[in-house]
Amino acid sequence: MESFNFDLNQVIARTLAEGGFASEKEATREISLMVALAKISRYERECAKFRKKYGLTFQEFQRKVNSIVGAEIFEEENDLMDWEFAENALALWQKRLEVLKNAYR
């Protein structure tokens, strides 16, 4: 019977090799790219949801909300904060993706 006392590094190396990765570095890069692409997709969907809801770009919506004086429209103010977060997160993940793509050329 085969022993279950495996060395962690050997298990990782075999698992990655059987997964088609030549090295831990290659696996790390590929997994990082997948994470970045998933995050970009998530934040693109979030931004698109707000563009569809309001029929405006983020900048147009921001100007609209910021120009309202004497009234508070909580839903729009909350959406503005959420949309701004999504726009910033999207830009961040797009930059990270470019770094990852360019680092291994």
C-alpha positions as CSV (number, residue, x, y, z in Angstrom):
1,M,0.0,0.0,0.0
2,E,1.3,3.5,-0.9
3,S,2.3,5.7,2.0
4,F,0.3,8.9,2.5
5,N,3.3,10.8,3.8
6,F,3.8,13.1,0.9
7,D,6.2,16.0,0.8
8,L,4.1,19.1,0.1
9,N,6.6,20.5,-2.5
10,Q,6.5,17.2,-4.4
11,V,2.7,17.1,-4.4
12,I,2.5,20.7,-5.6
13,A,5.1,20.1,-8.3
14,R,3.3,16.9,-9.5
15,T,-0.2,18.6,-9.4
16,L,1.0,21.5,-11.4
17,A,2.8,19.3,-13.9
18,E,-0.3,17.2,-14.4
19,G,-2.3,20.4,-14.8
20,G,-0.1,21.4,-17.7
21,F,2.1,23.9,-16.0
22,A,5.9,23.7,-16.6
23,S,6.7,25.5,-13.3
24,E,5.3,27.1,-10.2
25,K,6.2,30.5,-11.8
26,E,4.1,29.7,-14.9
27,A,1.2,28.5,-12.7
28,T,1.4,31.6,-10.6
29,R,1.3,33.8,-13.7
30,E,-1.6,31.9,-15.3
31,I,-3.6,31.9,-12.1
32,S,-2.9,35.6,-11.6
33,L,-4.1,36.4,-15.2
34,M,-7.3,34.4,-14.5
35,V,-8.0,36.3,-11.3
36,A,-7.3,39.7,-13.0
37,L,-9.6,38.8,-16.0
38,A,-12.4,37.6,-13.6
39,K,-12.1,40.9,-11.6
40,I,-12.2,43.0,-14.8
41,S,-15.3,41.1,-16.0
42,R,-17.0,41.7,-12.7
43,Y,-16.3,45.4,-12.6
44,E,-17.2,45.8,-16.3
45,R,-20.6,44.2,-15.6
46,E,-21.1,46.5,-12.6
47,C,-20.3,49.6,-14.6
48,A,-22.5,48.5,-17.5
49,K,-25.4,48.0,-15.0
50,F,-25.2,51.6,-13.9
51,R,-24.7,52.9,-17.5
52,K,-27.9,51.0,-18.5
53,K,-29.8,52.1,-15.4
54,Y,-29.1,55.8,-15.9
55,G,-28.4,56.1,-19.6
56,L,-25.2,58.1,-18.9
57,T,-21.5,57.7,-18.6
58,F,-20.0,57.8,-15.1
59,Q,-18.7,61.3,-15.6
60,E,-22.1,62.5,-16.8
61,F,-23.9,60.9,-13.9
62,Q,-21.4,62.3,-11.4
63,R,-22.0,65.8,-12.7
64,K,-25.7,65.3,-12.5
65,V,-25.6,64.1,-8.9
66,N,-23.1,66.7,-7.8
67,S,-25.2,69.5,-9.4
68,I,-28.3,68.7,-7.3
69,V,-28.7,71.5,-4.7
70,G,-31.1,71.5,-1.8
71,A,-32.2,67.9,-2.1
72,E,-30.8,64.5,-1.3
73,I,-31.5,61.6,-3.5
74,F,-30.1,58.7,-1.5
75,E,-30.4,56.0,-4.2
76,E,-28.5,58.1,-6.7
77,E,-25.9,59.1,-4.2
78,N,-25.4,55.5,-3.2
79,D,-25.2,54.4,-6.8
80,L,-22.7,57.1,-7.5
81,M,-20.4,55.8,-4.7
82,D,-20.8,52.2,-5.9
83,W,-20.2,53.2,-9.5
84,E,-17.2,55.2,-8.6
85,F,-15.8,52.2,-6.7
86,A,-16.4,49.9,-9.6
87,E,-14.8,52.4,-12.1
88,N,-11.7,52.7,-9.9
89,A,-11.5,48.9,-9.3
90,L,-11.9,48.3,-13.0
91,A,-9.0,50.7,-13.8
92,L,-6.8,49.1,-11.1
93,W,-7.4,45.5,-12.4
94,Q,-6.8,46.6,-16.0
95,K,-3.4,48.1,-15.0
96,R,-2.6,44.9,-13.1
97,L,-3.5,42.8,-16.1
98,E,-1.2,44.9,-18.3
99,V,1.7,44.4,-15.8
100,L,1.1,40.7,-15.8
101,K,1.0,40.5,-19.6
102,N,4.1,42.5,-20.0
103,A,6.1,40.9,-17.2
104,Y,6.5,37.6,-19.0
105,R,7.2,38.6,-22.6
